[in-house]
Amino acid sequence: MNYKLILRSIFILGTSLLLFNCNNTSDLKQNLSCNEIYFNNLKEFSDAKNNFKISLPNNWKTSTFTDNYQSSIYTADTTKQLTKSLLLDVNFINNSIQIDDIFKLKIEHENLTNKLIQKKQKEIIFLNRKSYYVISIGKKQKFKYKSLQVFVPLNKSSSLAIKAEIYGDSLVEKRICKALTLIGKIKIEQ
């Protein structure tokens, strides 16, 4: 038996798997110039209908919501003030979205209605699917506000809509990168 050939094959397979797993959010992280942020004490949460799972810090306040249209996990780092925290909402929607010009205009219109200005938007690959992200800024209440929205069509009958909200102007980019690290841990259960 040729052990060198076997070891080389295992090395190539292992490297390929590592690159594939690291590529999960790489499009988004590259577009937003983010590095991986490491969290301690992550706990895996499932939405109420077992459509998806996500690993989140276990000391964050996390809740679920469900109705006939959607199933959501909402989390926030309540150990910090709002202007230093991250709010994250992951929604499994029982509706297919098609990323086209009409969809993009609809999202822009919704953001403008909420007095938010889109600063960056792009089609990307996320969770191994053609997706679309939008970064918007504005004011909410009396705070500067930045949001990251990611839309992921899953199949002909469902989609993911993810939203990270950042209030204030302290470490905004780092909090966006934290959101990317967490949403990169989403596992679709279908």
C-alpha positions in Angstrom: 0.0 0.0 0.0 1.3 3.4 -0.9 1.0 5.5 2.4 2.4 8.6 0.8 -0.4 8.6 -1.8 -3.1 7.9 0.9 -1.7 10.8 3.1 -1.6 13.1 0.2 -5.2 12.3 -0.8 -6.3 12.8 2.8 -4.5 16.1 3.0 -6.1 17.3 -0.3 -9.5 16.3 0.8 -9.1 17.9 4.2 -7.8 21.1 2.7 -10.8 21.2 0.2 -13.3 20.7 3.0 -11.6 23.4 5.1 -11.7 25.9 2.2 -15.4 25.0 1.4 -16.4 25.6 5.1 -14.4 28.8 5.3 -16.1 30.0 2.1 -19.6 30.0 3.7 -19.6 33.8 4.3 -16.4 34.7 2.4 -18.2 36.7 -0.3 -20.0 38.8 2.3 -16.9 39.1 4.6 -14.8 40.2 1.6 -17.3 42.8 0.5 -17.4 44.2 4.0 -13.7 43.7 4.8 -14.4 41.5 7.8 -12.2 39.0 9.6 -13.5 36.1 11.6 -14.5 37.1 15.2 -14.4 34.4 17.8 -17.1 33.9 20.4 -17.0 32.0 23.6 -19.8 29.9 25.0 -22.0 29.5 21.9 -25.2 27.6 22.1 -27.1 26.2 19.2 -30.7 27.4 18.8 -33.4 26.1 16.5 -36.4 28.1 15.3 -39.8 26.9 16.5 -40.5 25.0 13.3 -37.0 23.4 13.1 -36.3 25.0 9.7 -32.9 26.3 10.7 -30.3 26.4 13.5 -27.8 29.1 14.5 -25.1 29.1 17.2 -25.3 32.2 19.4 -23.7 33.4 22.6 -25.5 31.8 25.4 -25.5 35.0 27.5 -27.4 37.0 24.9 -31.2 37.3 25.2 -32.6 35.1 22.5 -36.3 34.5 21.6 -38.3 32.7 18.9 -41.4 33.8 17.1 -43.6 31.9 14.7 -46.8 32.3 12.8 -48.2 30.9 9.5 -45.9 33.0 7.4 -42.5 32.8 9.2 -40.4 31.4 11.9 -37.8 33.6 13.6 -34.9 33.7 16.0 -34.2 37.2 17.5 -31.2 37.8 19.6 -29.4 40.8 21.2 -26.4 41.3 23.5 -28.3 42.8 26.4 -25.2 42.8 28.6 -24.3 46.0 26.8 -26.0 49.4 26.1 -27.9 49.6 22.9 -25.2 51.8 21.3 -22.6 49.1 21.9 -24.8 46.1 21.2 -25.8 44.0 18.2 -29.4 43.0 17.4 -29.8 40.1 15.1 -33.0 38.8 13.5 -33.1 35.6 11.4 -36.4 34.8 9.7 -37.3 31.7 7.8 -40.1 32.9 5.5 -42.6 30.6 3.8 -42.3 32.5 0.6 -39.9 32.3 -2.3 -38.0 35.5 -3.3 -36.5 36.1 -6.7 -33.5 38.4 -6.7 -34.2 40.6 -9.6 -34.6 44.3 -10.3 -38.1 44.5 -9.0 -37.1 42.8 -5.7 -34.1 45.2 -5.3 -36.4 48.2 -5.9 -38.9 46.9 -3.4 -36.1 46.7 -0.7 -34.8 50.1 -1.6 -38.4 51.6 -1.4 -38.9 49.9 2.1 -35.6 51.4 3.3 -36.5 54.9 2.0 -39.9 54.6 3.6 -38.1 54.0 6.9 -35.8 57.0 6.1 -32.8 54.8 5.5 -30.3 55.3 2.7 -28.8 52.3 1.0 -25.0 52.7 1.0 -24.0 49.3 -0.4 -25.9 46.4 -2.1 -24.7 43.5 -4.0 -25.6 40.0 -5.2 -23.4 37.4 -3.5 -23.1 33.7 -2.8 -24.2 33.0 0.9 -25.0 29.6 2.4 -24.1 28.3 -1.0 -26.9 30.1 -2.7 -27.3 33.2 -4.8 -28.2 35.9 -2.3 -28.4 39.7 -2.0 -27.2 42.0 0.8 -28.0 45.6 1.6 -26.2 48.0 4.0 -28.4 51.0 5.0 -27.8 54.0 7.3 -30.0 56.5 8.9 -31.4 57.5 12.3 -33.7 55.6 14.6 -35.0 57.4 17.6 -32.1 59.7 18.4 -29.3 57.3 17.4 -27.3 56.9 14.3 -28.4 53.6 12.8 -26.9 51.0 10.4 -28.5 47.8 9.2 -27.3 44.8 7.2 -30.0 42.9 5.4 -29.3 39.5 3.7 -31.9 37.8 1.6 -31.3 34.1 0.8 -33.8 32.2 -1.5 -33.7 28.6 -0.3 -36.1 26.9 -2.7 -39.4 27.5 -4.6 -41.4 27.9 -1.4 -39.0 29.5 1.3 -36.4 32.1 1.9 -34.2 33.5 4.7 -34.4 37.2 5.6 -31.6 38.2 8.0 -31.2 41.6 9.6 -28.4 42.9 11.8 -29.1 46.3 13.5 -26.4 48.6 14.9 -27.3 51.7 16.9 -24.8 54.5 17.7 -21.3 55.1 16.1 -19.1 53.0 18.4 -17.3 50.0 16.8 -20.0 49.8 14.0 -17.9 47.8 11.6 -16.8 45.4 14.3 -20.4 44.8 15.2 -21.3 44.2 11.6 -18.4 41.6 11.4 -19.7 40.0 14.6 -23.1 39.6 12.9 -21.4 38.0 9.8 -19.6 35.5 12.0 -22.9 34.5 13.7 -25.0 34.3 10.6 -22.2 32.2 9.0 -23.2 29.5 11.5 -26.7 29.1 10.2 -27.6 25.5 9.2 -30.7 25.0 7.1 -32.6 21.9 8.3 -34.6 21.2 5.1 
